[in-house]
Amino acid sequence: MQSTKVLEHFQIAVDKEPKSIYPFSPVYHVPYKGKEVIVKKTQKPLERAEALAKYTRFLRANGVPIVTPIKMDTNNPQELEDACYVVYPFIHGKSYTATHTQIYASGCLLGHIHALSPKGELFQIPEYAVYDFTNEEVEESVRTITTHAKRNRVTFPITQLEEKLLSCVTKQSCLKELLLPHVLTPHDYKANNLVFTPEPYLIDPDNAAKVPRVFNLALALLLFHNELSSAPDYVFTVEQWKTFLSGYYQFVQVTEVEKRVWKMALEHVFLDEVMWLMAEVLEDWEKPSQRQLFLSVVHLLLHSQPYEI
């Protein structure tokens, strides 16, 4: 839907059609009643969008700095054609630059969110269920990644990567059957979804889901520095990861089962999140910083022993 049409449904008037500030999904930074707001897609259908809004308000009421839908003269969120949109406040702050303080505080925030995860089905947000990757999907993705790498003159251990990912496919059923602790959480906990005020403030909670807690930690390790120019072009160092965990452990202690399956979980999240990113997002290969991050995250996958929980 045209951006001005979306804004009209929220009774937001603009002088000219705004352009998205995010390349992969419509995200509009516009004025509303003398303030700055963000209009963006959220979960669909409307029932899920409303459940997400209820969940973010719950987190905010319990001390989590997180955006929630603003009060408007019309409904917020709304279902428009085949998508749902929401209006959040625009939060002013500084970008992440990987300081020790920021990393520790980011770990604290994720731990706080996990510690607040409610029991039962209070918010009716879907549960993670992606355990059906095939060898064919891996082989096709690796071929595509190889093409991207050659085109951009990037060299990395593609054979080792393919062997590792194919081994991950065989472990999916084991992970699925384990009774791992699940948490309701924004499952896209990355630095580009935080601003620092100076404490970290979560500005994009729209990928919230009920996921194995250890998967959410694995995603933070693999992709916390993804797609953010002010962040390093490599994954957390071992010392940075320890700093992040020291903040996280102020609120949560992982179980012995989670510790035992950590490496398996890390590999599965790479299969689910990173393989797709490397294969499908061609634009990332054209950015030197993203190419370096890809090399770094592949190296971590193949040499993950120092990264414990």
C-alpha positions as CSV (number, residue, x, y, z in Angstrom):
1,M,0.0,0.0,0.0
2,Q,1.2,3.5,-0.8
3,S,2.7,5.2,2.2
4,T,0.4,8.2,2.1
5,K,-2.6,5.8,2.1
6,V,-1.2,4.1,5.2
7,L,-0.8,7.4,7.0
8,E,-4.3,8.5,6.0
9,H,-5.7,5.6,7.9
10,F,-4.0,6.8,11.0
11,Q,-5.1,10.4,10.3
12,I,-1.5,11.5,9.9
13,A,-1.1,14.3,7.4
14,V,2.2,14.9,5.5
15,D,3.2,17.4,2.8
16,K,4.9,14.8,0.6
17,E,5.0,11.0,0.4
18,P,7.6,9.8,2.9
19,K,10.3,7.3,2.0
20,S,11.0,4.2,4.1
21,I,14.0,4.6,6.5
22,Y,14.6,0.8,6.3
23,P,15.3,-0.9,3.0
24,F,13.7,-4.3,3.6
25,S,10.3,-3.2,5.0
26,P,8.2,0.0,5.1
27,V,9.2,2.1,8.1
28,Y,8.2,5.8,8.0
29,H,9.5,8.5,10.3
30,V,6.9,11.3,10.3
31,P,5.4,14.1,12.4
32,Y,2.1,13.6,14.3
33,K,0.6,16.3,16.6
34,G,3.9,18.0,17.2
35,K,5.8,14.9,17.9
36,E,7.8,12.4,15.9
37,V,6.5,8.9,15.3
38,I,7.4,5.7,13.5
39,V,4.8,4.0,11.3
40,K,5.7,0.4,10.4
41,K,4.4,-3.1,9.6
42,T,3.8,-5.4,12.6
43,Q,2.5,-8.9,13.0
44,K,-0.6,-10.0,11.2
45,P,-3.5,-10.7,11.3
46,L,-5.0,-8.0,13.6
47,E,-5.5,-10.3,16.5
48,R,-1.7,-11.0,16.6
49,A,-0.9,-7.3,16.2
50,E,-3.2,-6.5,19.2
51,A,-1.7,-9.4,21.2
52,L,1.8,-8.0,20.5
53,A,0.6,-4.5,21.6
54,K,-0.7,-6.0,24.9
55,Y,2.6,-7.8,25.5
56,T,4.7,-4.7,24.9
57,R,2.5,-2.7,27.3
58,F,3.0,-5.5,29.9
59,L,6.8,-5.2,29.5
60,R,6.7,-1.4,29.8
61,A,4.5,-1.6,32.9
62,N,7.1,-3.8,34.4
63,G,10.0,-1.5,33.8
64,V,11.3,-2.5,30.4
65,P,12.2,0.5,28.2
66,I,10.3,-0.5,25.0
67,V,8.1,1.2,22.5
68,T,4.3,0.6,22.6
69,P,1.6,1.8,20.3
70,I,0.8,5.5,20.9
71,K,-2.7,6.7,21.7
72,M,-4.4,8.1,18.6
73,D,-7.8,9.4,17.4
74,T,-8.1,6.1,15.5
75,N,-7.3,2.5,16.1
76,N,-3.6,1.6,16.6
77,P,-2.6,-1.0,15.3
78,Q,-4.7,-1.4,12.1
79,E,-5.1,-4.1,9.5
80,L,-4.8,-2.5,6.0
81,E,-5.3,-4.9,3.0
82,D,-3.0,-7.8,3.5
83,A,-0.8,-6.2,6.2
84,C,-1.0,-4.7,9.7
85,Y,0.6,-1.4,10.7
86,V,1.4,0.2,14.0
87,V,2.5,3.7,15.2
88,Y,5.2,4.0,17.8
89,P,6.9,7.0,19.3
90,F,10.2,8.0,17.8
91,I,12.9,7.5,20.5
92,H,15.8,9.9,20.4
93,G,19.1,8.4,21.6
94,K,22.6,7.3,20.5
95,S,23.4,4.4,18.3
96,Y,25.3,1.3,19.6
97,T,29.1,1.6,19.3
98,A,30.0,-1.6,21.3
99,T,31.3,0.1,24.4
100,H,31.6,-2.2,27.5
101,T,28.8,-0.3,29.2
102,Q,26.4,-0.7,26.2
103,I,27.1,-4.4,25.9
104,Y,26.6,-5.1,29.6
105,A,23.4,-3.0,29.6
106,S,22.1,-4.8,26.5
107,G,22.6,-8.1,28.2
108,C,20.7,-6.8,31.3
109,L,17.8,-5.7,29.1
110,L,17.5,-9.1,27.5
111,G,17.7,-10.8,30.8
112,H,15.0,-8.5,32.2
113,I,12.7,-9.4,29.3
114,H,13.3,-13.1,29.7
115,A,12.7,-13.0,33.5
116,L,9.3,-11.3,32.9
117,S,8.2,-14.0,30.4
118,P,4.7,-15.0,31.6
119,K,3.6,-18.6,32.2
120,G,0.9,-20.0,29.9
121,E,-0.7,-18.4,26.9
122,L,-1.5,-15.0,28.3
123,F,-0.7,-13.0,25.1
124,Q,-1.5,-15.5,22.4
125,I,1.7,-14.9,20.5
126,P,2.9,-17.9,18.3
127,E,5.5,-20.4,19.4
128,Y,8.6,-21.1,17.4
129,A,8.2,-24.2,15.3
130,V,11.0,-24.1,12.6
131,Y,12.5,-27.6,12.7
132,D,11.9,-28.7,9.1
133,F,15.0,-27.8,7.1
134,T,16.1,-30.2,4.4
135,N,19.4,-31.2,2.9
136,E,18.2,-29.8,-0.4
137,E,17.5,-26.4,1.1
138,V,21.0,-26.3,2.6
139,E,22.7,-27.3,-0.7
140,E,20.7,-24.7,-2.6
141,S,21.6,-22.0,-0.1
142,V,25.2,-22.9,-0.1
143,R,25.3,-22.7,-3.9
144,T,23.8,-19.2,-3.8
145,I,26.2,-18.1,-1.0
146,T,29.1,-19.4,-3.1
147,T,28.0,-17.4,-6.1
148,H,27.6,-14.2,-4.0
149,A,31.1,-14.8,-2.4
150,K,32.8,-15.3,-5.8
151,R,31.1,-12.3,-7.3
152,N,32.4,-10.1,-4.4
153,R,35.9,-11.9,-4.3
154,V,35.3,-13.2,-0.8
155,T,37.0,-16.4,0.3
156,F,35.8,-18.6,3.1
157,P,35.6,-22.3,4.0
158,I,32.5,-23.1,1.9
159,T,33.0,-26.9,2.1
160,Q,33.3,-26.9,5.9
161,L,30.3,-24.6,6.1
162,E,28.2,-27.0,4.0
163,E,29.2,-30.0,6.0
164,K,28.4,-28.2,9.2
165,L,24.9,-27.1,8.0
166,L,24.1,-30.5,6.7
167,S,25.0,-32.0,10.1
168,C,22.6,-29.4,11.7
169,V,19.7,-30.8,9.6
170,T,20.1,-34.2,11.3
171,K,19.8,-32.7,14.8
172,Q,16.6,-30.8,14.3
173,S,14.3,-33.5,15.6
174,C,16.4,-33.9,18.7
175,L,16.1,-30.2,19.5
176,K,12.4,-30.2,18.8
177,E,11.8,-33.1,21.3
178,L,13.8,-31.5,24.1
179,L,11.8,-29.8,26.8
180,L,13.8,-26.6,26.6
181,P,12.7,-23.6,28.6
182,H,10.7,-21.2,26.4
183,V,10.3,-17.5,26.8
184,L,8.1,-14.9,25.2
185,T,10.5,-12.3,23.8
186,P,11.3,-10.0,20.9
187,H,13.2,-12.6,18.8
188,D,15.2,-10.0,16.8
189,Y,17.3,-8.7,19.7
190,K,20.0,-6.9,17.8
191,A,21.9,-3.6,18.2
192,N,20.0,-2.0,15.3
193,N,16.8,-2.4,17.2
194,L,18.1,-0.5,20.2
195,V,18.9,3.1,20.9
196,F,20.7,4.3,24.0
197,T,19.2,7.0,26.2
198,P,21.8,6.2,27.7
199,E,20.2,2.9,28.8
200,P,19.2,0.6,25.9
201,Y,15.6,1.2,24.7
202,L,14.0,-1.4,22.5
203,I,12.5,0.3,19.4
204,D,11.4,-2.7,17.3
205,P,9.6,-5.5,19.2
206,D,7.6,-6.7,16.3
207,N,9.2,-10.1,15.9
208,A,8.1,-11.2,19.3
209,A,7.5,-14.9,19.7
210,K,7.6,-17.7,22.2
211,V,11.0,-19.3,21.6
212,P,13.5,-21.6,23.3
213,R,15.4,-19.2,25.6
214,V,18.7,-20.6,24.4
215,F,17.8,-19.8,20.7
216,N,17.3,-16.2,21.6
217,L,20.7,-16.1,23.2
218,A,22.2,-17.8,20.2
219,L,20.7,-15.2,17.9
220,A,22.1,-12.4,19.9
221,L,25.6,-13.9,19.7
222,L,25.4,-14.5,16.0
223,L,23.7,-11.3,14.7
224,F,23.8,-8.6,17.4
225,H,26.1,-6.5,15.2
226,N,24.2,-7.1,12.0
227,E,23.2,-4.2,9.6
228,L,24.4,-1.3,11.8
229,S,27.1,1.0,10.5
230,S,28.2,2.1,14.0
231,A,28.7,-1.5,15.2
232,P,31.8,-3.5,14.6
233,D,31.9,-5.6,11.4
234,Y,32.5,-8.8,13.4
235,V,30.6,-10.8,16.0
236,F,31.1,-10.3,19.7
237,T,34.6,-11.1,20.8
238,V,34.8,-13.8,23.6
239,E,35.3,-11.0,26.2
240,Q,32.4,-9.0,24.8
241,W,30.2,-12.1,24.9
242,K,31.2,-12.7,28.6
243,T,30.3,-9.0,29.3
244,F,26.9,-9.4,27.6
245,L,26.2,-12.6,29.6
246,S,27.3,-11.0,32.9
247,G,24.5,-8.5,32.3
248,Y,22.0,-11.2,31.3
249,Y,22.8,-13.3,34.4
250,Q,21.7,-10.5,36.7
251,F,18.2,-11.6,35.8
252,V,18.3,-15.1,34.5
253,Q,20.3,-18.3,35.1
254,V,20.3,-20.9,32.4
255,T,19.7,-24.6,33.1
256,E,22.2,-27.4,32.8
257,V,20.2,-28.8,29.8
258,E,20.5,-25.4,28.1
259,K,24.3,-25.5,28.6
260,R,24.5,-29.0,27.2
261,V,22.6,-28.2,24.0
262,W,24.1,-24.7,23.5
263,K,26.3,-25.6,20.6
264,M,23.5,-27.5,18.9
265,A,21.2,-24.5,19.5
266,L,23.8,-22.1,18.0
267,E,24.1,-24.2,14.9
268,H,20.3,-24.5,14.5
269,V,19.9,-20.7,14.8
270,F,22.6,-20.2,12.2
271,L,20.7,-22.6,9.9
272,D,17.4,-20.7,10.5
273,E,18.6,-17.1,10.5
274,V,22.1,-16.7,9.1
275,M,22.0,-19.1,6.2
276,W,18.9,-17.3,4.9
277,L,20.5,-13.9,5.4
278,M,23.7,-14.9,3.5
279,A,21.8,-16.5,0.6
280,E,18.8,-14.2,0.1
281,V,20.0,-10.6,0.9
282,L,22.2,-9.8,-2.1
283,E,22.5,-6.2,-1.1
284,D,24.5,-7.2,2.0
285,W,27.2,-8.8,0.0
286,E,27.8,-5.4,-1.7
287,K,28.7,-3.8,1.7
288,P,32.3,-4.4,2.9
289,S,31.2,-4.3,6.5
290,Q,28.5,-7.0,6.0
291,R,30.9,-9.2,4.0
292,Q,33.3,-9.0,7.0
293,L,30.5,-9.8,9.4
294,F,29.6,-12.8,7.3
295,L,33.2,-14.1,7.5
296,S,33.2,-13.5,11.2
297,V,29.9,-15.3,11.9
298,V,31.0,-18.3,9.7
299,H,34.2,-18.5,11.6
300,L,32.3,-18.4,14.9
301,L,30.1,-21.3,13.7
302,L,33.1,-23.4,12.8
303,H,35.0,-22.5,16.0
304,S,32.4,-21.9,18.6
305,Q,34.2,-23.6,21.6
306,P,35.2,-20.4,23.4
307,Y,31.7,-19.0,23.3
308,E,30.0,-20.7,26.2
309,I,27.0,-19.9,28.3
